[in-house]
Amino acid sequence: MQKKDRLKNYFSSIGMFFCFLLSFFCGFSYGQSSGSIIAKRLNSLQSTIPLSYNDEVENSIQKMVRAKETLTLLADFLPLQPFFQEELSKAGLPPELCYLPLMLQKIQQENNGAFYSAGVWNLPLLVAAKYGLTVNDNIDERYDVKKSTTAAIAYLLSIHKEQKNAWETIIAYSNSLSALAAAKIRTNYNDDIWTLYEAGRLPNKNCIPYFIAYSYIANFYAAEHLKVNFVNTEKEYIKICVKEETDIQNFITVLRIDEQEFKKANPIFIGKMLVPCFDIQISAEKQALFLQKEDSIYLYSKTIKEEVNSLEKKKSTTETETVYVVKKGDTLSAIARKYNVSVNNLKAWNNLKNDNIGIGQKLVVLK
């Protein structure tokens, strides 16, 4: 009986081993097959920009295919792709640079705005200003697709004139000209972009595999079973301008416009106010209501502004500043009681992050 059990366990172990081998080779074969398909598809694109295939590209593609954000990026990008291609071609640039916005949006998400870049072309603040875009507390034209595309193409042209090929333009745009120049020196660059990726210490080195990956996904998303839900754009919009600085919240309340819809249609308005000379998009059905309520909208904003100015003036003329020197045994709450103010105000006036204070520390108290 024991011998029979031993034989049974032996053959069971042999069976499990062969199952493991079979699954390993099947997985290996599938990986090889998948890689071969991707490589062939990239070659079929006939791009003027070389789209090489390697493990980094494969990993980037697989990561993006699995990411939910890819569907959102594609839904925003694909309707604009013909416009990007046409504008790039008009400027004499490779139309394949149209995939830059996809790659740049991904890098922007990973950097969390660390480089002060914004918009579909991820334009840095100084570049946007140089090429005529308005960026201030209320307006950021980097979020205007047409205007930012014009600025981005002008910037691309200035870079492209100094570079040998489109790949250097892509890398310089994504990292800066100085970062590309430093990477070339570090790597004894010999036109192999992957040496820059491996050893160039580029701040955004992933621009290389990401650009190839998104070029692939934008063309073969259906083959990768990605179901893109395009936004319904049947609603007709018209452009209007306000004559006076206008409170956004009051504007959308009076016209009964959904706040999210307004932001989607007017991404350049980043502050609390609408300002004259900048186009505002509203649905055509709201035009008559706007014309009817326009004067009352301005009156409300003017009234609010006057009230704020009055309060600021009153505050500046009535407040006096006292400097209190912390003594042994003092606490914020005790000092607040002494001057009949709140602890939160004390902390705000003195930029305190917690309740800790030290002997000899000077605290400003406003009364």
C-alpha positions as CSV (number, residue, x, y, z in Angstrom):
1,M,0.0,0.0,0.0
2,Q,2.8,2.4,0.9
3,K,4.6,1.5,-2.3
4,K,1.5,2.3,-4.3
5,D,1.2,5.7,-2.6
6,R,4.8,6.5,-3.3
7,L,4.3,5.7,-7.0
8,K,1.2,7.8,-7.1
9,N,3.0,10.8,-5.5
10,Y,6.0,10.3,-7.9
11,F,3.8,10.4,-11.0
12,S,1.8,13.3,-9.6
13,S,5.1,15.2,-9.1
14,I,6.2,14.4,-12.6
15,G,2.8,15.6,-14.0
16,M,3.1,18.9,-12.1
17,F,6.6,19.4,-13.4
18,F,5.6,18.9,-17.0
19,C,2.6,21.2,-16.6
20,F,5.0,23.9,-15.3
21,L,7.3,23.4,-18.3
22,L,4.3,23.5,-20.7
23,S,3.0,26.8,-19.1
24,F,6.5,28.3,-19.1
25,F,7.1,27.6,-22.8
26,C,3.6,28.6,-23.7
27,G,4.1,32.0,-21.9
28,F,7.5,32.4,-23.5
29,S,6.1,31.6,-26.9
30,Y,3.2,34.0,-26.4
31,G,5.6,36.8,-25.3
32,Q,7.8,36.1,-28.4
33,S,4.7,36.1,-30.6
34,S,3.3,39.3,-29.0
35,G,6.6,41.1,-29.4
36,S,6.9,40.0,-33.0
37,I,3.4,41.4,-33.7
38,I,4.1,44.7,-32.1
39,A,7.4,45.0,-34.0
40,K,5.7,44.2,-37.3
41,R,2.9,46.7,-36.6
42,L,5.5,49.5,-35.8
43,N,7.3,48.8,-39.1
44,S,4.0,49.0,-41.0
45,L,3.5,52.6,-39.8
46,Q,6.1,53.8,-42.3
47,S,6.9,56.7,-40.1
48,T,9.6,59.2,-41.1
49,I,10.6,59.0,-37.4
50,P,12.2,55.6,-36.7
51,L,10.1,53.6,-34.3
52,S,12.4,50.9,-32.9
53,Y,11.2,48.0,-30.8
54,N,12.8,46.7,-27.6
55,D,11.9,45.6,-24.1
56,E,11.4,49.2,-22.9
57,V,8.9,49.9,-25.7
58,E,7.2,46.5,-25.0
59,N,6.9,47.3,-21.3
60,S,5.6,50.8,-22.0
61,I,3.0,49.5,-24.4
62,Q,1.8,46.8,-22.0
63,K,1.6,49.3,-19.1
64,M,-0.4,51.8,-21.2
65,V,-2.8,49.1,-22.6
66,R,-3.7,48.2,-19.0
67,A,-4.0,51.8,-17.7
68,K,-7.5,53.2,-17.5
69,E,-6.1,56.7,-18.1
70,T,-5.1,55.6,-21.6
71,L,-8.7,55.5,-22.7
72,T,-9.3,59.1,-21.5
73,L,-6.1,60.3,-23.3
74,L,-7.1,58.6,-26.5
75,A,-10.7,60.0,-26.3
76,D,-9.3,63.5,-26.0
77,F,-6.5,63.0,-28.6
78,L,-7.9,61.1,-31.5
79,P,-10.5,63.8,-32.6
80,L,-7.7,66.3,-32.6
81,Q,-5.1,64.2,-34.4
82,P,-6.0,65.3,-38.0
83,F,-5.8,69.0,-36.9
84,F,-2.3,68.4,-35.3
85,Q,-1.1,66.6,-38.4
86,E,-2.3,69.3,-40.7
87,E,-0.8,72.1,-38.7
88,L,2.6,70.3,-38.4
89,S,2.7,69.5,-42.1
90,K,1.9,73.2,-43.0
91,A,4.9,74.2,-40.9
92,G,7.2,71.7,-42.7
93,L,7.5,69.4,-39.6
94,P,7.0,65.6,-39.6
95,P,3.3,65.0,-39.1
96,E,4.2,62.1,-36.8
97,L,5.0,64.7,-34.2
98,C,1.2,64.7,-33.6
99,Y,1.8,61.9,-31.1
100,L,3.8,64.3,-28.9
101,P,0.7,65.5,-27.0
102,L,-0.2,62.0,-25.9
103,M,3.3,61.3,-24.6
104,L,3.5,64.8,-23.0
105,Q,0.2,64.3,-21.2
106,K,1.5,61.1,-19.7
107,I,4.8,62.7,-18.6
108,Q,2.8,65.6,-17.2
109,Q,0.8,63.3,-15.0
110,E,3.9,61.5,-13.7
111,N,5.6,64.8,-12.9
112,N,2.6,66.3,-11.1
113,G,3.3,69.7,-12.6
114,A,6.8,69.8,-11.2
115,F,8.1,71.7,-14.3
116,Y,5.4,74.4,-14.4
117,S,4.2,73.1,-17.7
118,A,0.5,72.9,-18.8
119,G,-1.9,72.3,-21.6
120,V,-2.1,69.7,-24.3
121,W,1.4,70.5,-25.5
122,N,2.8,70.7,-22.0
123,L,4.2,74.2,-22.6
124,P,6.5,75.7,-19.9
125,L,5.4,79.1,-18.6
126,L,8.3,81.0,-20.2
127,V,7.9,79.3,-23.5
128,A,4.2,80.1,-23.6
129,A,4.9,83.8,-22.8
130,K,7.7,83.9,-25.5
131,Y,5.3,82.7,-28.2
132,G,2.4,85.0,-27.3
133,L,0.2,83.1,-24.9
134,T,-1.4,84.9,-22.0
135,V,-0.8,83.3,-18.6
136,N,-2.0,85.0,-15.4
137,D,-4.2,84.5,-12.3
138,N,-7.4,84.4,-14.4
139,I,-6.3,83.2,-17.9
140,D,-4.0,80.4,-19.1
141,E,-4.1,80.1,-22.9
142,R,-2.0,77.0,-22.7
143,Y,-5.3,75.2,-22.4
144,D,-6.6,76.7,-25.6
145,V,-5.9,73.9,-28.1
146,K,-5.6,76.0,-31.2
147,K,-3.5,78.8,-29.7
148,S,-1.3,76.4,-27.8
149,T,-0.8,74.3,-31.0
150,T,0.4,77.5,-32.8
151,A,2.8,78.3,-30.0
152,A,4.0,74.7,-29.7
153,I,4.7,74.5,-33.4
154,A,6.7,77.7,-33.4
155,Y,8.7,76.3,-30.5
156,L,9.2,73.0,-32.3
157,L,10.4,74.8,-35.4
158,S,13.0,76.8,-33.4
159,I,14.3,73.5,-31.8
160,H,14.2,71.5,-35.1
161,K,16.5,74.0,-36.9
162,E,19.2,73.2,-34.4
163,Q,18.9,69.4,-34.3
164,K,20.0,66.6,-36.7
165,N,16.7,64.7,-36.7
166,A,13.2,64.5,-35.4
167,W,14.2,62.3,-32.4
168,E,16.5,65.0,-31.1
169,T,13.7,67.5,-31.5
170,I,11.3,65.2,-29.5
171,I,13.9,64.8,-26.8
172,A,14.8,68.5,-26.6
173,Y,11.2,69.5,-26.5
174,S,10.4,67.1,-23.7
175,N,13.5,67.8,-21.7
176,S,15.0,71.2,-22.9
177,L,17.8,71.9,-25.3
178,S,20.3,72.2,-22.4
179,A,19.4,68.8,-21.1
180,L,19.8,67.2,-24.5
181,A,23.2,68.9,-25.0
182,A,24.4,67.7,-21.6
183,A,23.2,64.1,-22.3
184,K,25.1,64.1,-25.6
185,I,28.3,65.1,-23.8
186,R,27.8,62.4,-21.1
187,T,27.2,59.6,-23.6
188,N,29.6,60.5,-26.5
189,Y,26.4,60.5,-28.5
190,N,26.6,58.7,-31.8
191,D,23.0,59.1,-33.1
192,D,21.7,56.2,-31.0
193,I,18.8,57.6,-28.9
194,W,18.9,54.6,-26.6
195,T,22.3,55.6,-25.3
196,L,20.7,58.9,-24.3
197,Y,17.9,56.9,-22.6
198,E,20.3,54.6,-20.7
199,A,23.1,57.0,-19.7
200,G,22.1,60.5,-20.6
201,R,20.4,61.3,-17.2
202,L,17.6,63.0,-19.0
203,P,15.0,64.3,-16.6
204,N,12.2,63.0,-18.8
205,K,14.0,60.0,-20.4
206,N,10.7,58.1,-20.8
207,C,9.8,60.4,-23.7
208,I,11.7,57.9,-25.9
209,P,9.8,54.7,-25.2
210,Y,6.5,56.6,-24.5
211,F,6.5,58.3,-27.9
212,I,6.9,55.0,-29.6
213,A,4.3,53.3,-27.4
214,Y,1.7,56.0,-28.0
215,S,2.4,56.0,-31.7
216,Y,1.6,52.3,-31.6
217,I,-1.5,52.6,-29.4
218,A,-3.0,55.5,-31.3
219,N,-2.9,53.4,-34.5
220,F,-3.6,49.9,-33.0
221,Y,-5.9,50.6,-30.0
222,A,-8.7,48.6,-31.6
223,A,-6.4,45.6,-32.2
224,E,-5.4,45.8,-28.5
225,H,-9.1,45.6,-27.6
226,L,-9.2,49.2,-26.2
227,K,-12.8,50.6,-26.4
228,V,-12.6,54.4,-26.6
229,N,-15.7,56.3,-25.6
230,F,-15.7,59.5,-27.6
231,V,-17.4,62.6,-26.1
232,N,-20.7,63.5,-27.7
233,T,-20.2,66.9,-29.3
234,E,-23.6,67.4,-30.9
235,K,-24.3,70.5,-28.7
236,E,-23.8,73.7,-30.7
237,Y,-21.6,76.3,-29.0
238,I,-21.2,80.0,-29.7
239,K,-18.5,82.5,-28.7
240,I,-19.2,85.5,-26.6
241,C,-17.1,88.1,-24.7
242,V,-17.9,90.0,-21.6
243,K,-17.5,93.8,-21.5
244,E,-16.5,93.9,-17.9
245,E,-14.7,91.7,-15.4
246,T,-17.3,89.2,-14.3
247,D,-17.6,86.7,-11.5
248,I,-17.7,83.2,-13.0
249,Q,-19.9,81.6,-10.3
250,N,-22.5,84.3,-10.8
251,F,-22.3,84.0,-14.6
252,I,-23.0,80.2,-14.6
253,T,-25.7,80.5,-11.9
254,V,-27.6,83.2,-13.8
255,L,-27.3,81.4,-17.1
256,R,-28.1,78.0,-15.4
257,I,-24.9,76.4,-16.9
258,D,-23.5,73.2,-15.3
259,E,-20.1,74.1,-13.7
260,Q,-18.3,71.1,-15.1
261,E,-19.7,71.7,-18.6
262,F,-18.5,75.3,-18.4
263,K,-15.0,74.3,-17.3
264,K,-14.8,71.7,-20.0
265,A,-15.8,74.2,-22.7
266,N,-13.7,77.1,-21.3
267,P,-10.5,75.6,-19.8
268,I,-8.5,78.8,-20.2
269,F,-10.4,80.5,-17.3
270,I,-8.4,79.3,-14.3
271,G,-9.4,81.9,-11.8
272,K,-12.7,83.2,-10.3
273,M,-13.3,85.9,-12.9
274,L,-14.1,86.2,-16.6
275,V,-12.2,89.0,-18.3
276,P,-12.9,91.1,-21.4
277,C,-11.3,90.3,-24.8
278,F,-11.2,86.5,-24.3
279,D,-13.7,84.2,-26.0
280,I,-16.2,82.4,-23.8
281,Q,-18.0,79.3,-25.2
282,I,-21.7,78.9,-24.2
283,S,-24.3,76.7,-25.8
284,A,-26.3,78.4,-28.5
285,E,-29.5,78.0,-26.5
286,K,-28.1,80.2,-23.8
287,Q,-27.4,83.2,-26.1
288,A,-30.8,84.9,-25.7
289,L,-30.6,84.5,-21.9
290,F,-27.1,86.0,-21.8
291,L,-28.3,89.1,-23.8
292,Q,-31.2,89.5,-21.5
293,K,-29.2,89.1,-18.2
294,E,-25.9,90.7,-19.3
295,D,-26.3,94.0,-17.5
296,S,-27.5,92.4,-14.2
297,I,-24.4,90.0,-14.4
298,Y,-22.1,93.1,-14.6
299,L,-24.0,94.9,-11.9
300,Y,-23.6,91.9,-9.5
301,S,-19.8,91.7,-10.1
302,K,-19.4,95.4,-9.7
303,T,-21.4,95.4,-6.4
304,I,-19.3,92.5,-5.0
305,K,-16.1,94.2,-6.0
306,E,-17.1,97.4,-4.3
307,E,-18.1,95.5,-1.1
308,V,-14.7,93.7,-1.1
309,N,-12.8,97.0,-1.6
310,S,-14.8,98.6,1.2
311,L,-14.1,95.8,3.6
312,E,-10.4,95.9,2.7
313,K,-10.3,99.6,3.2
314,K,-12.1,99.4,6.6
315,K,-9.9,96.5,7.7
316,S,-6.7,98.5,6.8
317,T,-7.9,101.6,8.7
318,T,-9.1,99.9,11.8
319,E,-6.6,97.2,12.4
320,T,-3.6,97.9,14.6
321,E,-0.6,95.6,14.9
322,T,0.8,94.5,18.2
323,V,4.0,92.5,18.7
324,Y,4.0,90.1,21.6
325,V,7.2,88.5,22.9
326,V,6.6,85.0,24.2
327,K,7.4,84.4,27.9
328,K,8.0,81.3,29.9
329,G,4.7,79.4,30.4
330,D,2.9,81.1,27.5
331,T,0.7,79.1,25.2
332,L,-1.0,80.1,22.0
333,S,-4.5,79.7,23.6
334,A,-3.5,81.9,26.6
335,I,-2.1,84.6,24.3
336,A,-5.3,84.4,22.2
337,R,-7.5,84.9,25.3
338,K,-5.3,87.8,26.4
339,Y,-6.0,89.7,23.2
340,N,-9.5,88.3,22.6
341,V,-8.6,86.7,19.2
342,S,-8.7,83.2,17.9
343,V,-5.8,80.7,18.0
344,N,-6.4,80.1,14.2
345,N,-5.9,83.8,13.5
346,L,-2.8,83.9,15.6
347,K,-1.4,81.0,13.6
348,A,-2.4,82.6,10.3
349,W,-0.9,86.0,11.1
350,N,2.4,84.4,12.1
351,N,2.6,81.5,9.5
352,L,2.5,78.9,12.3
353,K,1.9,75.3,11.2
354,N,1.2,74.0,14.8
355,D,0.7,75.3,18.3
356,N,4.4,75.2,19.3
357,I,6.0,78.5,20.3
358,G,9.3,79.3,22.0
359,I,10.5,81.8,24.7
360,G,11.5,85.1,23.1
361,Q,9.6,84.4,19.9
362,K,7.8,87.5,18.5
363,L,4.1,87.1,17.6
364,V,2.1,89.6,15.5
365,V,-1.4,90.3,16.9
366,L,-3.9,92.3,14.8
367,K,-6.7,94.1,16.5
